[in-house]
Amino acid sequence: MTTSLHVVTGALGYSGKAIAKRLLARGHRVRTLTNSPHRPNPFGDSLEIHQLAWSDPARLTNSLRGADTLVNTYWVRFNHKHFTFDEAVANTKALFRAAHAAGVRRIIHVSILKPDEGAALGLAYYQGKAELERDLRTLGVPHAILRPGVLFGRGDVLVNNIAWALRRLPVFGVFGRGDYELEPMHVDDFADLAVSQACADHTMPSATIDAKGPERFTFRGLAETLRSTLALRTPIMHVPASMGYIASKILGPLVGDVVLTREEIAGLMAGLLASDAPPTGPTGLTEWARQHAATLGTRYASEVGRRIERTKSYE
Ligand SMILES: NC(=O)c1ccc[n+]([C@@H]2O[C@H](COP(=O)([O-])OP(=O)(O)OC[C@H]3O[C@@H](n4cnc5c(N)ncnc54)[C@H](OP(=O)(O)O)[C@@H]3O)[C@@H](O)[C@H]2O)c1
């Protein structure tokens, strides 16, 4: 097997860590670009850590020199006083250009399921993702665009926090009818998909791939599955989306987080987290949740906390 250098953004974060772990296990060199270089590093000296230099194109290009691939997981989940979608779009474009200038052979870019559909609904998260997909397609570097809807597995936010809410709240609210669907993918399966694209033969054409697990749940069905797996009796109630949003706004300061955004609720209810493509990962959430019932949702996973506490592991 030939070994190469792969640059992975956020290899001390969530999906980036799973991807780096697999690349290292295959004997490759891995360099991460990150703004959180002091998070716990399970890879020791095997992982090269470089600071992300968004505002310095020459340094950004240098940090990509010699790399066979760039695997980009960087994005922001919502607009916030410390970060915005517009900045994330500009930064990612700068990263793409730096990869091009450095002669990177292939870019593996993590997008989102159904970016164009979400953009057409006026959702800024999806508009940014759709813009970046278009940008990458015209960059002139072979690429794979991976489109997850929801990832789960140690360190995730959404599935963990649904389980947390079922454990801790007196009732669990389902927005509207709750019949909109999701196809969660295990983060390790997602990493396998990313690594298969990163290690692909040089002749492999560019591709856009929906990243989805084998099970399809309605949102209500997912909450019911987790509730029975965790042996809970929390009532599941249907609430208007506006009321659910207000409840999540009230909960936010109590857990020090932005629990859910209006956009995320709108995307979820519009069915943007499921697609007609075949599954691309084998691990079912139901069985995984059964195996992790003792720990799933025992601690709230805070997105804002992860941005503030940059020396702590996500887990
Ligand atoms: N997790 C999911 O369920 C899910 C679902 C659909 C799509 N995705 C997409 O998958 C990709 C990776 O997601 P992930 O869950 O694995 O995320 P993550 O590890 O939490 O974030 C990826 C990297 O982005 C950087 N980042 C995140 N939020 C930031 C912020 N507000 N300001 C500055 N930097 C920030 C972090 O870099 P540092 O290392 O610098 O801290 C992090 O390592 C993203 O493009 C996301 O949109 C994820």
The ligand as an SDF file (V2000), in Angstrom:
LIG
                    3D

 48 52  0  0  0  0  0  0  0  0999 V2000
  -22.6510   16.0990   12.8810 N   0  0  0  0  0  0  0  0  0  0  0  0
  -23.7270   16.0010   12.1180 C   0  0  0  0  0  0  0  0  0  0  0  0
  -24.7590   15.4010   12.5150 O   0  0  0  0  0  0  0  0  0  0  0  0
  -23.7250   16.5860   10.7390 C   0  0  0  0  0  0  0  0  0  0  0  0
  -24.8860   16.4910    9.9610 C   0  0  0  0  0  0  0  0  0  0  0  0
  -24.8700   17.0200    8.6860 C   0  0  0  0  0  0  0  0  0  0  0  0
  -23.7560   17.6390    8.1820 C   0  0  0  0  0  0  0  0  0  0  0  0
  -22.6570   17.7350    8.9660 N   0  0  0  0  0  0  0  0  0  0  0  0
  -21.4960   18.4110    8.4180 C   0  0  0  0  0  0  0  0  0  0  0  0
  -20.3650   17.6390    8.7070 O   0  0  0  0  0  0  0  0  0  0  0  0
  -19.2300   18.5130    8.8610 C   0  0  0  0  0  0  0  0  0  0  0  0
  -18.4870   18.1390   10.1110 C   0  0  0  0  0  0  0  0  0  0  0  0
  -19.3650   18.2190   11.1850 O   0  0  0  0  0  0  0  0  0  0  0  0
  -18.9750   17.6670   12.6070 P   0  0  0  0  0  0  0  0  0  0  0  0
  -20.2630   17.4090   13.3000 O   0  0  0  0  0  0  0  0  0  0  0  0
  -17.9770   16.6090   12.4800 O   0  0  0  0  0  0  0  0  0  0  0  0
  -18.4000   18.9920   13.2300 O   0  0  0  0  0  0  0  0  0  0  0  0
  -17.2540   19.4390   14.2250 P   0  0  0  0  0  0  0  0  0  0  0  0
  -16.2060   18.4140   14.3670 O   0  0  0  0  0  0  0  0  0  0  0  0
  -17.9240   19.9690   15.4400 O   0  0  0  0  0  0  0  0  0  0  0  0
  -16.7360   20.6750   13.3870 O   0  0  0  0  0  0  0  0  0  0  0  0
  -15.8350   20.5020   12.3220 C   0  0  0  0  0  0  0  0  0  0  0  0
  -14.7320   21.4960   12.4930 C   0  0  0  0  0  0  0  0  0  0  0  0
  -15.2620   22.7940   12.1850 O   0  0  0  0  0  0  0  0  0  0  0  0
  -14.7720   23.7370   13.1120 C   0  0  0  0  0  0  0  0  0  0  0  0
  -15.8790   24.4960   13.6660 N   0  0  0  0  0  0  0  0  0  0  0  0
  -17.0730   24.0350   14.0200 C   0  0  0  0  0  0  0  0  0  0  0  0
  -17.8480   25.0320   14.4580 N   0  0  0  0  0  0  0  0  0  0  0  0
  -17.0730   26.1370   14.3980 C   0  0  0  0  0  0  0  0  0  0  0  0
  -17.3000   27.4850   14.7340 C   0  0  0  0  0  0  0  0  0  0  0  0
  -18.4780   27.8930   15.1960 N   0  0  0  0  0  0  0  0  0  0  0  0
  -16.2940   28.3650   14.5450 N   0  0  0  0  0  0  0  0  0  0  0  0
  -15.1060   27.9560   14.0590 C   0  0  0  0  0  0  0  0  0  0  0  0
  -14.8430   26.6810   13.7330 N   0  0  0  0  0  0  0  0  0  0  0  0
  -15.8120   25.7940   13.9050 C   0  0  0  0  0  0  0  0  0  0  0  0
  -14.0670   22.9980   14.2050 C   0  0  0  0  0  0  0  0  0  0  0  0
  -12.7270   23.2850   14.0290 O   0  0  0  0  0  0  0  0  0  0  0  0
  -11.6480   23.4550   15.1590 P   0  0  0  0  0  0  0  0  0  0  0  0
  -10.8890   22.1880   15.0670 O   0  0  0  0  0  0  0  0  0  0  0  0
  -10.9190   24.6260   14.6710 O   0  0  0  0  0  0  0  0  0  0  0  0
  -12.3330   23.6550   16.4850 O   0  0  0  0  0  0  0  0  0  0  0  0
  -14.3120   21.5500   13.9490 C   0  0  0  0  0  0  0  0  0  0  0  0
  -13.2290   20.7250   14.1800 O   0  0  0  0  0  0  0  0  0  0  0  0
  -19.7640   19.9300    8.8360 C   0  0  0  0  0  0  0  0  0  0  0  0
  -19.5720   20.4420    7.5420 O   0  0  0  0  0  0  0  0  0  0  0  0
  -21.2450   19.7500    9.0840 C   0  0  0  0  0  0  0  0  0  0  0  0
  -22.0130   20.7530    8.4620 O   0  0  0  0  0  0  0  0  0  0  0  0
  -22.6100   17.2310   10.2320 C   0  0  0  0  0  0  0  0  0  0  0  0
  1  2  1  0
  2  3  2  0
  2  4  1  0
  4  5  1  0
  4 48  2  0
  5  6  2  0
  6  7  1  0
  7  8  2  0
  8  9  1  0
  8 48  1  0
  9 10  1  0
  9 46  1  0
 10 11  1  0
 11 12  1  0
 11 44  1  0
 12 13  1  0
 13 14  1  0
 14 15  2  0
 14 16  1  0
 14 17  1  0
 17 18  1  0
 18 19  2  0
 18 20  1  0
 18 21  1  0
 21 22  1  0
 22 23  1  0
 23 24  1  0
 23 42  1  0
 24 25  1  0
 25 26  1  0
 25 36  1  0
 26 27  1  0
 26 35  1  0
 27 28  2  0
 28 29  1  0
 29 30  1  0
 29 35  2  0
 30 31  1  0
 30 32  2  0
 32 33  1  0
 33 34  2  0
 34 35  1  0
 36 37  1  0
 36 42  1  0
 37 38  1  0
 38 39  2  0
 38 40  1  0
 38 41  1  0
 42 43  1  0
 44 45  1  0
 44 46  1  0
 46 47  1  0
M  CHG  2   8   1  16  -1
M  END
$$$$
